[in-house]
Amino acid sequence: MRISAIGQAFCPSNVKRTNSNFMNYYSTNGLTKDTVSFSAKSKDDPMAQRKSINDLGNVKGKRALVRVDINVPMDENKNITDDTRIRAIVPTVKNLSDRGAKVVLMAHLGRPKGKRNMEYSLEPTVGRLSELLDKDVKFIPEAVGKDAEKAVKSMKNGDVALLENIRFYPEEEKNDPEFAKQLAKLGDFYVNDAFGAAHRGHASTAGVAEYLSPAVTGLLMEKEVNSLGKALTNPERPFTAIVGGSKISTKIGAVNNILDKMQEGDNLIIGGGMSYTFAKANGGSIGNSLCENDQLDTAIAIQEKAAQKGVNLLLPEDVMVTNDFSGNGTNIYAPVKNIPDGFEGVDAGPKTIEKFSKAIGNSKTILWNGPVGVFENDKFSNGTRAIAEKVAEITEKNGATTVLGGGDTVAAVKKFDMSDDLFSHVSTGGGASLEFIEGKVLPGVAALDLK
């Protein structure tokens, strides 16, 4: 084992590294009330602090193998229609490049299912990445092998290169150790900045960290983990969690984990399709509204748990209902427990919006995962828009900490043309953010070095 200029141990790419002993973050870093103040003793604890690129020393001339998430949407002409994920990785890439590292990017696009399908080539992303970095990014049409190794070897200090779609290789999603070793040959140390893929235990998100050291977070990953972690474990109170979406069954883990961390006086807002299961469980008539009949007992159990902890559980009082999901039928407001036959709930009503907004307005920390209506249809988007505007308002006027997670939540604020800057943090990870909120171990995070 050799000691690099970074001041940390590097292992040859064919030698498996061992995890260093965890040093207590509190004693070594002098936390203050303004610092993320959660700690852990195990790499399997999702709240454990990870080292980041800011903890590295001199990286000049070193090859940084960086997993990023640039799985961006494109039109039929391969023009990027939303570059949010590319912009999100720029600080990490620029930081390493400016420090003289040779930055080798790994990423995926779509689901090519382990085959070289050029419909999913990453080459169309190179132009936009080059523009944002203000430097030419080299595209390497392979991800492993002699050609890829030769291309990386030719890089100069500060250069940035992008490997071809990592999912063109079936070994990637199988987290094949030999494939991970091949990837490790392209780097001297490993950086994971792909929070959106951190819940996947793939070769590029987790496996390669077994063969490269240090293995650290990028700036985006660090912010994601710290922002979500602080909102869950050390929020300034009152703390309000807004949980929406269609089904209790997909959010029960998140709801229970949030409740476990709540204190008396905190607020849990339940909205969206899942709220109709609560309404029926409480004896309401919900018409044709979405309902999970096998989750009625779960709804009651959540209510009882909230009551035992002194947490304010806020459920809808009135909702917009329709007899035509397209929005072209009759759209009226009705009490959530008295929805007419032939109608289904599709959005929060005015009384509900007022009730939810009051709780949000009195909060110091907001964690929001899931819309409160079918926001994709303009006729049913009023409730989710009102919530988004209220969350943005308290961020600016009250200095509240507001963290948004989940693909639908992010899609909603984008639909309303609301900038990410209006909130404290908008997560780039859909499934990853939900699993983190559930308290699950994310393989792409657990593989990284502890503080």
Buried (B, 14 or more C-beta within 10 A) or exposed (E): EEEBBBEBBBBEBEBEBEBEEBEEBEEEBEBEEEBBBBBBEEBEBBBBBBBBBEBBEEBEBBBBBBBBBBBBEBEEEEEBEEBBBBBBBBBBBBBBBEBBBBBBBBBBBBEBEBEEBEEBBBBBBBBBBBEBBEBEBBBBBBBBEEEBBEBBEEBEEBBBBBBBBBBBBEBBBBBBBEBBBBBBBBBBBBBBBBBBBBBBBBBBBBBBBBBBBBBBBBBBBBBBBBBBBBBBBBBBBBBBBBBBBBBBEEBBBBBBBBBEBBEEEBBBBBBBBBBBBBBBBBEBBBBBBBBBEEBBEBBEBBBEBBEEBEBBBBBBBBBBBBBEEEBEEEBBBBBBBEBBEEBBBBBBBBBBBEBBBEBBBBBBBBBBBBBBBBBEBEBBBBBBBBBBBBBBBBBEEEEBBBBBBBBBBBBBBBBBEBEBEBBBBBBBBBBBBBBBBBBBBBBBBBBBBBB
